[in-house]
Amino acid sequence: MGKSHLMKKSLLVLVTAWILLGCQKDKENPEDSLDQYATTYEVIQGTIWDQFCISCHYAGSSFARQSNLVLTADVSYNQLVNRPPDNSSALEDGLILVGDQGLESLYSSFLWEKINVLDQEHFYSDHPGYGSLMPLGGDPLTNGQLEYIRQWILAGAPQDGNLVDRMVLNDTSKFISPTFKPLDIPESGVQFHVETFDIQANSDREIFIYEPLENEEPLYISSYEIAMKSGSHHFILYSFPESLNINKPASGAIRDVYTSSGEYNFGTLFFMQYHEFIAGTQVPTLRYNYPKGVALKVPANAGFDLNSHYANRKNETIKGEVYANIHTIPEDEVEHLAQILNLSNDDFSLPANQVTTLEKTYTFSGERHIFQLWSHAHEHNTEFKVFVVGGERNEELIYYSNDWEHPPILQLDPPLHLQAGEGLRLEATYDNWESRTLTFGLRSTDEMMILFGAYYE
Ligand code: HEC
């Protein structure tokens, strides 16, 4: 008897404690800390735009100019709602940034396309012209934040009113990239496959494999796709100049850049001096389309050198594997030939135990429309900036990366138009924490300062 009474009593204590604790917990939940915001839109502004977007999207910044979008509280609502996108593919597809028609507006919202990481596969495979997912170069928004914005759009994207349950913001989980899987064979084009290979614990492995294309006619690349198993530092497709009069490497064989004792393999290095950049990425999956009518010409009987680089920082062997597709169009659909931009500064030295900023300016003798840019450097690089030199946009910062491993591949839409005599200034900062001077080198413990890209004349 007494025992059961005691049990009841302790149960009561437990329940009381649980209620008290529950109330306590309620005080910490976002519902309460969000009390300062009267409306749904104010919540979005204060907890999302202000936190993750306005570092770039503020009036006068080059990012705001590139995207024609300012997201600070004073103007963001009118910048977004019922406004056509700046991106020309999205405009052509009839999207608006955010419409006020509820559900149908969700499917025509470019803002939603740009942040909805859950649909990332669709975004990159179906809309290569839409640029990058936002926030650019950062972690995606949480699933709760996305749901909150989705419900706001479904509610007609009002400026006033408190329509969306703030509890959805409690879901702080984030999208995790899909697992690596083979690409479909292109309808018109070529697929390359770097079969699985081992990368030993705590080491780099960089390999080349030469694949002849056996194409009787020139090919015109309008788009490419790359999927890399995780852990990759980069994948690049190179070609050799048409005029090159040497025997190409044996087809299909793996050529390591380093020997097993860590020395350079000079047989591999030999061919690197002739490489011409075709396509590449440092992110696990990429689909990229050249602007409409623009294609990259590959001469008849060409061959590509496939270059895969993995940096394994784990204590166990990992496996590398890559798929790459090039998509081609018929010659009569080509309006402009794409050219590859490859600005490499290989003449520098970075003193030991010091932070150094290198600058190099490149001017072009002819007119250029640059539509793609990405930087390439190694682990001591802390910042990589690119400025316009000359013309109306003189001194404008057009490219920025603070992530040497995954620099953003920036699509410039419309392309950056440079007149003859104008150019680009590269400014790269390195923190050389080593006790030795660093110079240009291929190994990830050496340094690089390269701006890759694509343009047409
Ligand atoms: C590191 C800078 C940066 C950050 C942070 C950033 N953006 Fe962007 N944003 C850009 C650049 C550059 C573009 C243009 C290139 C592109 O679309 O990929 C852009 C384009 C956009 C566009 C397309 C505009 C148009 O009309 O074409 C939208 C929408 C957008 N951003 C929303 C956001 C939102 C929302 C956030 C925060 C969750 C965000 N961005 C964070 C740099 C940034």
Residues whose N, C-alpha, C, O or C-beta is under 5 A from the ligand:
A	BS01	HEC	F52 C53 C56 F63 Q66 S67 L69 P84 P85 D86 N87 F110 L111 K114 Y130 G131 S132 M134 P135 L136 Q411
